[in-house]
């Protein structure tokens, strides 16, 4: 799997901003088939940083109603990436 297929997009929320400032953790939406080692390698290769830890979880899609019909949003995988001391991703610093 290509590096750009593994990392889909960064997640920028209030929680991710707090984790970035306090714990050196960054949040990304990743491919459902990607494992922790692939995410670890992709982050190190794309951003030239040293990764300390990767935690992943699958966020289940919510059921939504439109008129009389019901639908379901897609599931996605979220990765919490902890960087080593002194490393940072400049991509997030301008936000």
ZAKOLMI-189964 format. One line per field, with one value per residue (C-alpha): x, z, y; residue in one letter. Coordinates in Angstrom, 3 decimals, padded with zeros to 6 digits, m for minus. Layout:
xx: c(X, ...)
zz: c(Z, ...)
yy: c(Y, ...)
resn: c(A, ...)
//
This chain:
xx: c(000.000, 001.311, 002.100, m000.528, m003.157, m002.458, m002.766, m006.008, m006.195, m005.323, m008.098, m008.201, m010.597, m010.540, m009.463, m006.639, m005.403, m005.324, m003.479, m000.974, m000.126, 000.012, 001.098, 002.826, 000.005, m001.385, m004.604, m005.037, m007.741, m006.113, m007.149, m009.273, m006.858, m003.711, m002.045, 000.043, 003.394, 002.263, 000.967, 004.240, 006.336, 004.095, 004.225, 008.002, 008.507, 006.069, 006.876, 010.521, 009.837, 010.497, 007.350, 007.242, 003.815, 000.745, m002.752, m005.641, m009.380, m012.300, m015.003, m018.382, m020.581, m023.754, m027.228, m028.793, m032.359, m033.309, m037.081, m038.608, m035.469, m032.488, m028.872, m025.536, m022.317, m019.148, m016.838, m013.322, m010.096, m008.483, m004.806, m003.271, 000.440, 002.784, 006.059, 009.371, 010.579, 011.715, 009.866, 006.929, 004.961, 005.064, 001.890, m000.208, 001.616, m000.085, m003.599)
zz: c(000.000, m000.886, 001.849, 000.597, 000.616, 004.266, 005.613, 004.350, 006.216, 009.519, 012.064, 013.434, 016.370, 019.835, 021.289, 018.774, 019.442, 023.187, 022.702, 020.339, 022.827, 025.961, 024.903, 021.485, 019.936, 016.446, 015.045, 011.505, 009.573, 008.069, 005.762, 007.409, 006.242, 007.560, 010.676, 013.298, 011.690, 008.330, 009.958, 011.918, 008.759, 006.720, 009.302, 009.667, 005.887, 005.014, 007.796, 008.667, 012.391, 014.951, 016.081, 019.608, 019.688, 017.508, 018.786, 016.424, 016.761, 014.409, 014.614, 013.785, 011.393, 012.738, 011.456, 009.874, 008.822, 005.676, 005.395, 005.744, 004.857, 007.022, 005.990, 007.627, 007.437, 006.661, 009.338, 009.470, 011.341, 013.520, 014.530, 017.528, 016.790, 019.655, 018.602, 020.424, 022.526, 020.337, 017.201, 015.756, 012.530, 011.042, 009.060, 012.219, 013.659, 011.399, 012.415)
yy: c(000.000, 003.479, 006.013, 008.447, 005.691, 004.864, 008.429, 009.948, 013.260, 014.919, 015.300, 018.834, 019.089, 020.611, 017.274, 016.855, 020.399, 019.723, 016.406, 018.022, 020.779, 018.632, 015.118, 015.490, 013.409, 013.940, 012.471, 011.146, 009.362, 006.273, 003.444, 000.745, m001.974, m000.252, m001.638, 000.194, m000.608, 000.756, 003.965, 004.289, 003.961, 006.305, 009.126, 008.848, 008.860, 011.659, 014.142, 013.230, 012.795, 010.046, 008.218, 006.838, 005.156, 004.558, 003.774, 003.039, 002.674, 002.174, 004.821, 003.314, 005.295, 006.835, 006.035, 009.112, 009.771, 011.678, 011.983, 008.529, 006.602, 005.713, 005.545, 004.833, 006.819, 004.876, 003.518, 004.939, 004.280, 006.927, 006.865, 008.649, 009.148, 010.087, 011.679, 011.462, 014.405, 017.297, 016.157, 018.062, 018.165, 021.648, 020.944, 021.468, 024.473, 027.036, 025.940)
resn: c(X, X, X, X, X, X, X, X, X, X, X, X, X, X, X, X, X, X, X, X, X, X, X, X, X, X, X, X, X, X, X, X, X, X, X, X, X, X, X, X, X, X, X, X, X, X, X, X, X, X, X, X, X, X, X, X, X, X, X, X, X, X, X, X, X, X, X, X, X, X, X, X, X, X, X, X, X, X, X, X, X, X, X, X, X, X, X, X, X, X, X, X, X, X, X)
//
